[in-house]
């Protein structure tokens, strides 16, 4: 199981994700940088794979040979975002 970067819905992904595969919930591309386990906003070119070519459109389908669907960190990222959002709401509540 994985989580779509766009709609944050949990989806079952096929063993190999093709370039034209789309999220069954929102219709966004599944084979994109934002769904890859190597995607990191803080890394150079936002990718931790050092041999990957630069991709400008991170939310669009691409031909990267190093793409691996991010299944492990997707749920943790949303939990972290939720905790951060709750903390900010508590801090700025009147």
C-alpha positions in Angstrom: 0.0 0.0 0.0 1.1 3.5 -0.7 -0.2 7.0 -0.4 -0.7 9.4 -3.3 1.3 12.6 -3.0 -1.6 14.7 -4.2 -4.8 13.5 -2.5 -3.0 11.7 0.4 -5.4 8.7 0.0 -4.0 5.2 0.6 -3.9 3.2 -2.6 -2.8 -0.2 -3.6 0.0 0.1 -6.1 1.0 -2.5 -8.7 4.4 -4.1 -8.5 5.7 -2.0 -11.4 4.3 1.5 -11.9 4.2 2.6 -15.5 4.6 6.1 -16.8 0.9 6.4 -17.6 -0.5 4.9 -14.3 -2.7 7.3 -12.5 -4.1 7.5 -9.0 -7.6 5.9 -8.9 -8.9 8.6 -6.5 -7.6 11.9 -7.9 -6.2 11.0 -11.3 -2.7 12.5 -10.8 0.4 10.7 -12.1 1.8 8.0 -9.9 5.2 7.7 -11.5 6.5 11.2 -10.5 9.2 12.5 -8.3 6.8 13.4 -5.4 5.8 9.7 -5.1 9.4 8.4 -5.2 11.3 7.2 -2.2 14.3 9.3 -3.3 12.4 12.5 -3.3 13.7 15.0 -0.7 12.9 18.7 -0.8 16.2 19.4 1.0 18.5 17.5 -1.3 20.2 18.7 -4.4 17.7 18.8 -7.3 15.3 17.5 -4.6 16.5 13.9 -5.2 18.7 11.7 -2.9 19.7 9.4 -5.9 23.0 10.9 -7.0 22.9 9.4 -10.5 19.4 10.5 -11.5 19.0 13.1 -14.1 17.4 16.4 -13.1 13.6 16.6 -13.4 12.0 20.0 -13.4 8.3 19.1 -13.0 8.2 17.0 -9.8 4.5 16.3 -9.9 4.3 15.1 -13.6 5.1 11.7 -15.0 8.7 11.1 -16.1 11.2 8.5 -17.4 13.5 8.3 -14.4 15.1 4.9 -14.2 15.6 5.1 -10.4 11.9 5.6 -9.5 10.7 3.5 -6.6 7.2 4.1 -5.2 7.5 5.5 -1.6 5.4 3.2 0.5 7.1 3.4 3.9 7.4 7.2 4.6 4.1 8.3 3.1 2.1 7.6 6.2 4.7 9.0 8.5 4.9 12.2 6.6 1.1 12.8 7.0 1.3 12.0 10.7 4.2 14.5 11.1 2.3 17.2 9.1 -0.9 16.6 11.3 1.1 16.9 14.5 2.8 20.1 13.3 -0.5 21.6 12.2 -2.1 20.7 15.6 0.8 22.3 17.4 0.5 25.5 15.5 -3.3 25.7 16.0 -2.8 25.2 19.7 -0.1 27.9 19.8 -2.1 30.5 18.0 -5.6 29.8 19.4 -7.3 32.7 21.0 
